[in-house]
């Protein structure tokens, strides 16, 4: 079994239009590595030059914000659902 990753609309160009992909990984960092192996360039959209999650990218594992867990070290297991949500800004 694998981990389901929900892909937001702005990143679907990288995943050939897929809104959900399945990957393997024991941590979020490994999962992003697997994603990047399947869809080259996606890591650069999610992580900055230091390898940390970009400020405008929110990632949830089973509905829990990884920033309040272990960040990229957050453990993942088969059957988990990961959601990538770009931050929305603007308004008055």
C-alpha positions, 0 to 999 in steps of 0.5 A: 500500500502507499500514501495518497497525496492530494495535488493542488491545481497550481502543481498539477502541471508538474503531475501531468494533470493528476489531482491525486498521486500515490507514493511511498515514504516513511517521512514527509521528506522521503515522500517528497523525494519519491514525488520528485522522482516521479515528477521531477521539479516538484521538490523545488516548488515545495521546498526552498534552497535550504530544503525546508518547506516554503512559507507559502506551502502548507502540508497536512498529514491526515488533517494535521499541519506538519508545522505543528508536528515534525515538519519534514521529519513527520512520520508517514505510513501506508494508508495516510493521506497527505494534502498540499495546500498553497497559502492564499493571501490578499483581500482588504 
